[in-house]
Amino acid sequence: APRTAPAWTCFGDGADQKKKPMSMTIDYRRNRPLWEFIQKLPEDVRIASHISDGDDIPLFAERANNGGFETLQPWLTKSWARQKARAEDTLRAFYATDRAEVLRYARKYRVSHLLVNQTRYRSDYVKRAESFEPLSAFARKLLRGRELWDFVLKEVPREAIVFEHGRFALVDVNRLAAAWNLPR
């Protein structure tokens, strides 16, 4: 008799994503206030975040993000080259030591908001900057020789934050530019 290989599948209970977790660690409830706030923003907003923090934005908040862990897939070489460059630019912006660099990044990618995970700016910031290779190696190299207090997003001006939930601060880029007294 022919042998068949066992098949493993993973099914979520995604019938009502706002009340129950869908599968594995995907859970609307954990950051529900954040998703509901973002859903009220204009449809043309674009939110940038650390590579590991933004995947849920399109799913739960129904707004564009600047790419995340799940969308960074190297299957198509030309697409991967663009995604990798954008991810590296994102890391440069989130670990910038120059305020103007953050604003240049926002202009380049038409980013209206930054989702800043405040736990990424702790004493183990190098480890917290990592995601997956080759971006983890890029982050380690980027952060070599830098100190925690060097990062301009470590302490975002209060007037630039439009919403806070748990470890996240949602920062309006226009307000950030005004607080820093720099052109948007």
C-alpha positions as CSV (number, residue, x, y, z in Angstrom):
1,A,0.0,0.0,0.0
2,P,1.3,3.5,-0.8
3,R,2.5,5.5,2.2
4,T,1.3,9.0,2.8
5,A,3.1,11.7,4.7
6,P,1.3,13.3,7.6
7,A,0.0,16.8,6.9
8,W,0.0,19.4,9.5
9,T,-2.3,22.4,9.3
10,C,-2.9,25.3,11.5
11,F,-6.4,26.7,11.7
12,G,-7.4,29.8,13.6
13,D,-10.8,30.6,15.1
14,G,-10.8,33.8,13.0
15,A,-14.6,34.0,12.7
16,D,-14.6,37.2,14.9
17,Q,-11.1,38.7,15.0
18,K,-12.1,41.5,17.3
19,K,-13.3,39.1,20.1
20,K,-11.0,36.1,19.8
21,P,-7.4,35.4,18.8
22,M,-7.2,34.2,15.2
23,S,-4.3,31.8,15.5
24,M,-0.9,31.4,17.2
25,T,0.0,34.9,18.6
26,I,-2.3,37.0,16.5
27,D,-4.6,38.7,18.9
28,Y,-6.6,41.8,18.3
29,R,-7.5,42.2,21.9
30,R,-3.9,42.9,23.2
31,N,-3.7,46.2,21.3
32,R,-7.4,46.9,20.6
33,P,-7.3,50.5,21.8
34,L,-4.4,51.2,19.4
35,W,-6.0,49.6,16.4
36,E,-9.3,51.4,17.1
37,F,-7.5,54.7,17.3
38,I,-5.6,54.1,14.1
39,Q,-8.8,53.1,12.3
40,K,-10.1,56.6,13.0
41,L,-7.2,58.2,11.2
42,P,-7.6,59.2,7.5
43,E,-7.4,56.3,5.1
44,D,-4.3,57.8,3.4
45,V,-2.0,57.6,6.5
46,R,1.1,55.5,6.4
47,I,2.6,54.2,9.6
48,A,6.2,53.2,9.9
49,S,7.5,51.0,12.7
50,H,10.3,48.7,13.6
51,I,10.2,45.7,11.3
52,S,8.8,43.5,14.1
53,D,6.1,45.9,15.3
54,G,4.0,46.8,12.3
55,D,2.6,43.6,10.9
56,D,-0.8,43.9,12.6
57,I,-1.4,47.5,11.3
58,P,-3.0,46.5,7.9
59,L,-4.9,43.6,9.4
60,F,-6.4,45.1,12.5
61,A,-6.1,48.9,12.0
62,E,-6.9,48.8,8.2
63,R,-4.2,51.3,7.4
64,A,-1.0,51.2,5.4
65,N,2.3,50.5,7.0
66,N,5.8,50.7,5.7
67,G,6.4,47.0,5.7
68,G,7.0,44.5,8.4
69,F,8.4,41.1,9.2
70,E,5.6,39.2,7.5
71,T,5.8,41.2,4.2
72,L,9.6,41.0,4.0
73,Q,10.0,37.8,2.0
74,P,13.0,37.3,-0.3
75,W,11.2,35.1,-2.8
76,L,11.3,37.7,-5.6
77,T,14.8,39.1,-5.9
78,K,13.9,42.6,-7.3
79,S,11.1,43.0,-4.8
80,W,13.3,41.8,-2.0
81,A,16.0,44.3,-2.9
82,R,13.5,47.2,-2.6
83,Q,12.1,45.8,0.6
84,K,15.5,45.2,2.2
85,A,16.6,48.8,1.3
86,R,13.3,50.2,2.8
87,A,13.8,48.1,5.9
88,E,17.4,49.3,6.3
89,D,16.2,52.9,5.9
90,T,13.5,52.2,8.6
91,L,16.2,51.0,11.0
92,R,18.3,54.0,10.2
93,A,15.3,56.3,11.0
94,F,14.3,54.5,14.2
95,Y,17.8,54.6,15.5
96,A,18.8,58.0,14.1
97,T,21.0,60.3,16.1
98,D,20.0,63.2,13.9
99,R,16.4,64.5,13.9
100,A,16.5,65.6,10.3
101,E,17.3,62.0,9.3
102,V,13.9,60.9,10.7
103,L,12.1,63.6,8.8
104,R,13.9,62.8,5.6
105,Y,12.9,59.2,5.9
106,A,9.2,60.2,6.5
107,R,9.3,62.4,3.4
108,K,10.9,59.7,1.2
109,Y,8.3,57.1,2.1
110,R,5.4,59.4,2.7
111,V,5.1,58.3,6.3
112,S,2.6,60.3,8.3
113,H,3.0,58.5,11.7
114,L,5.7,56.5,13.5
115,L,4.7,53.7,15.8
116,V,7.5,53.9,18.4
117,N,7.9,50.8,20.6
118,Q,9.4,52.4,23.7
119,T,10.9,49.1,24.9
120,R,13.3,49.2,22.0
121,Y,15.2,52.0,23.7
122,R,16.4,50.2,26.8
123,S,19.8,49.1,27.8
124,D,19.6,46.0,25.6
125,Y,18.7,48.1,22.6
126,V,21.1,46.3,20.2
127,K,19.3,43.0,20.9
128,R,15.9,44.7,20.7
129,A,16.8,46.1,17.2
130,E,17.3,42.7,15.7
131,S,14.7,40.9,13.7
132,F,16.0,38.3,11.2
133,E,19.1,38.0,9.0
134,P,20.4,39.9,7.1
135,L,18.6,42.8,8.9
136,S,19.8,41.8,12.4
137,A,23.4,42.0,11.2
138,F,22.6,45.3,9.6
139,A,21.1,46.6,12.9
140,R,24.1,45.4,14.9
141,K,26.5,47.2,12.5
142,L,24.4,50.3,12.5
143,L,24.3,50.5,16.3
144,R,28.0,49.8,16.8
145,G,29.6,52.7,18.7
146,R,26.3,54.4,19.5
147,E,24.9,55.0,23.0
148,L,21.3,54.7,24.1
149,W,21.0,58.4,24.7
150,D,22.1,59.2,21.2
151,F,18.7,58.1,19.6
152,V,16.4,60.9,18.9
153,L,13.3,58.7,19.1
154,K,14.2,57.5,22.6
155,E,12.4,60.5,24.0
156,V,9.7,61.8,21.7
157,P,8.3,65.2,22.5
158,R,5.0,64.8,24.3
159,E,3.3,67.2,21.8
160,A,4.1,64.9,18.9
161,I,2.5,61.8,20.5
162,V,-1.1,61.4,19.4
163,F,-1.8,58.2,21.2
164,E,-0.2,55.9,23.7
165,H,-1.0,52.3,24.5
166,G,1.2,50.0,26.5
167,R,4.7,50.1,25.0
168,F,3.6,52.0,21.9
169,A,3.6,55.7,21.2
170,L,1.9,56.8,17.9
171,V,3.8,59.9,16.7
172,D,2.4,62.3,14.2
173,V,5.4,63.3,11.9
174,N,4.0,66.8,11.3
175,R,3.8,67.4,15.0
176,L,7.2,65.9,15.5
177,A,8.7,68.3,12.9
178,A,7.1,71.2,14.7
179,A,8.3,70.1,18.1
180,W,11.8,69.8,16.8
181,N,11.4,73.1,14.9
182,L,12.4,71.5,11.6
183,P,10.7,71.6,8.2
184,R,8.6,68.6,7.5
